[in-house]
Amino acid sequence: MGWAGAVRSLLIVRSLPIGDSERMRDLYPTAIRAHVDLGHETFVLQSDAKWTPEADAFARQLGATLVPEARDRPRRPGWNEALQDPLLFGPRRRFARAVYAAEDCFARVGLPDVITGLMSTKYSGVPGYLLAMRHGIPLVVWEHLTHYQRPELSWPSRLRARRALQHCNRLVAVSEPLLANIRTCLRLELPQGGVLPNPIVDSFFEPPVAPLDDVEHFRSGRFLCAGWTNWRDFKRVDVFLRAMARLRADEICAVIAGPVPGNTPRLLRRLGLDEQVLLLGPLARPRIHALAHQADCCVVSSDHETFGLPAVEAMAAGTPVVTTRCGGPEDLIREPYLGRVVPRRDPEALARAIRDVRQNPDTFTASRIREHAREFYAEGPFRQQWADLYQDLFPAAA
């Protein structure tokens, strides 16, 4: 172990979120910064993207080193080698470039003390497992995918995830319900499992530079509900719209940000919500920050969520949350002053909860909500949870 000096960590991500609108724009950098701030010599490996000057500069701004491409072309495994591989040929071929780049880096700078796959076993835990097993390096996986609760893992992906999680030294899911779903889906006990929630960057707690003028103009003094996410089918924007159709348009309006299913504008018109609901489309992170602070209530209408990042972003802004009981969010809204939890696929219950938040503003004190979020989800607590994890994994290093 190299713990006498600096700890050397290899963090595996699918790709670095260079674009301003990418949904991992805050999560990956915050996780990388946490390791750097803990004093780790931090290397970042992209499993699904090649080294670029932009990605390299992005990693360096965080204090990390992006693993470059290997000096030689990766060697494809032979059939004998493939047949002996615990995960067979598929992942070896898919991740050959990334694994070869990591091993080329190991040959130049030495082995890492720990390999940590961030956010997705399919793309980070599996290549991490291949490297960890080959070199005898401890493996940690931080997981957030909803596949385990829908479930939508193909048979090969299920096999690979099962192998990786069965043999990792620590698995930390972003919520307790997700950890339970992983155990059920993969039929594993996972005694090494735990919970490490998603973080909120400290700047999100501060007021935005300016409100969104288009949102303020649309609101016109009304109570403003807002939802922001990539509205895939299981996010149920239709349930949100049907709930809005049950509320008075002169009192309550809604803003929906992010990509929506193609039939959403047609449903909005059919429900007569043109003057009550504004579709904003995808927003860059600064505009999401502004919207979270501008809204009177955040709405999460999903069938499935592993965590519910918009809910915590809203709480960081002091905004109460109305969410369906869909996995992670009900684990976040544990206190009545944080918001309301309603059954899934029930527009009437969602509408009643929104009305309740509007009619009882004294119950949902912004400062109290914000302090709760700061205590559990800010960068400081997040960094400490990583420190506790590694101290537990390597007690001799304490």
HUKACOR-V65371 format. One record per residue. RES is the residue in three letters. D_LAST is the distance of its C-alpha to the last C-alpha in whole Angstrom. Layout:
RES,D_LAST  RES,D_LAST
//
This chain:
MET,13  GLY,13  TRP,9  ALA,10  GLY,12  ALA,13  VAL,12  ARG,15  SER,16  LEU,20  LEU,21  ILE,25  VAL,27  ARG,31  SER,32  LEU,31  PRO,33  ILE,35  GLY,38  ASP,38  SER,39  GLU,36  ARG,35  MET,31  ARG,32  ASP,29  LEU,27  TYR,26  PRO,26  THR,23  ALA,21  ILE,21  ARG,21  ALA,18  HIS,16  VAL,17  ASP,16  LEU,13  GLY,13  HIS,14  GLU,17  THR,19  PHE,22  VAL,24  LEU,27  GLN,30  SER,31  ASP,34  ALA,35  LYS,36  TRP,35  THR,37  PRO,37  GLU,36  ALA,33  ASP,32  ALA,33  PHE,31  ALA,28  ARG,28  GLN,28  LEU,25  GLY,23  ALA,23  THR,25  LEU,28  VAL,28  PRO,32  GLU,34  ALA,35  ARG,37  ASP,39  ARG,40  PRO,38  ARG,40  ARG,41  PRO,40  GLY,43  TRP,44  ASN,43  GLU,39  ALA,39  LEU,41  GLN,38  ASP,35  PRO,34  LEU,35  LEU,38  PHE,39  GLY,39  PRO,36  ARG,36  ARG,39  ARG,37  PHE,34  ALA,35  ARG,35  ALA,32  VAL,30  TYR,33  ALA,31  ALA,28  GLU,28  ASP,30  CYS,28  PHE,25  ALA,28  ARG,28  VAL,24  GLY,22  LEU,21  PRO,18  ASP,15  VAL,15  ILE,19  THR,19  GLY,23  LEU,24  MET,26  SER,28  THR,28  LYS,32  TYR,31  SER,27  GLY,26  VAL,29  PRO,28  GLY,25  TYR,25  LEU,28  LEU,26  ALA,23  MET,25  ARG,27  HIS,24  GLY,21  ILE,19  PRO,17  LEU,19  VAL,18  VAL,21  TRP,22  GLU,25  HIS,28  LEU,32  THR,34  HIS,36  TYR,34  GLN,36  ARG,40  PRO,39  GLU,40  LEU,38  SER,41  TRP,41  PRO,39  SER,36  ARG,36  LEU,35  ARG,33  ALA,31  ARG,31  ARG,30  ALA,27  LEU,25  GLN,26  HIS,24  CYS,21  ASN,18  ARG,17  LEU,20  VAL,20  ALA,24  VAL,25  SER,26  GLU,27  PRO,30  LEU,30  LEU,27  ALA,30  ASN,32  ILE,30  ARG,30  THR,34  CYS,35  LEU,33  ARG,34  LEU,30  GLU,28  LEU,25  PRO,22  GLN,19  GLY,21  GLY,20  VAL,21  LEU,20  PRO,23  ASN,25  PRO,24  ILE,27  VAL,27  ASP,27  SER,31  PHE,32  PHE,32  GLU,34  PRO,38  PRO,40  VAL,42  ALA,45  PRO,46  LEU,47  ASP,51  ASP,52  VAL,50  GLU,52  HIS,55  PHE,55  ARG,54  SER,56  GLY,55  ARG,54  PHE,51  LEU,49  CYS,47  ALA,45  GLY,43  TRP,41  THR,40  ASN,41  TRP,44  ARG,44  ASP,46  PHE,43  LYS,43  ARG,46  VAL,48  ASP,51  VAL,50  PHE,49  LEU,52  ARG,54  ALA,52  MET,53  ALA,57  ARG,57  LEU,56  ARG,59  ALA,59  ASP,60  GLU,57  ILE,54  CYS,53  ALA,50  VAL,49  ILE,47  ALA,45  GLY,44  PRO,46  VAL,48  PRO,50  GLY,53  ASN,55  THR,54  PRO,56  ARG,59  LEU,58  LEU,57  ARG,61  ARG,62  LEU,60  GLY,62  LEU,58  ASP,59  GLU,59  GLN,56  VAL,54  LEU,53  LEU,51  LEU,49  GLY,48  PRO,45  LEU,43  ALA,40  ARG,37  PRO,39  ARG,42  ILE,39  HIS,38  ALA,41  LEU,42  ALA,39  HIS,40  GLN,44  ALA,44  ASP,45  CYS,43  CYS,41  VAL,43  VAL,41  SER,43  SER,42  ASP,42  HIS,39  GLU,35  THR,32  PHE,31  GLY,33  LEU,32  PRO,35  ALA,35  VAL,32  GLU,33  ALA,36  MET,34  ALA,32  ALA,36  GLY,37  THR,39  PRO,39  VAL,39  VAL,42  THR,40  THR,41  ARG,40  CYS,38  GLY,35  GLY,32  PRO,34  GLU,35  ASP,31  LEU,31  ILE,34  ARG,33  GLU,35  PRO,39  TYR,38  LEU,36  GLY,39  ARG,41  VAL,41  VAL,44  PRO,45  ARG,45  ARG,48  ASP,50  PRO,51  GLU,53  ALA,50  LEU,48  ALA,51  ARG,51  ALA,47  ILE,48  ARG,51  ASP,49  VAL,46  ARG,49  GLN,51  ASN,48  PRO,47  ASP,46  THR,43  PHE,41  THR,40  ALA,39  SER,36  ARG,35  ILE,34  ARG,33  GLU,30  HIS,29  ALA,29  ARG,27  GLU,24  PHE,24  TYR,24  ALA,24  GLU,22  GLY,19  PRO,18  PHE,19  ARG,16  GLN,14  GLN,14  TRP,13  ALA,10  ASP,10  LEU,11  TYR,9  GLN,6  ASP,9  LEU,10  PHE,7  PRO,6  ALA,6  ALA,4  ALA,0
//
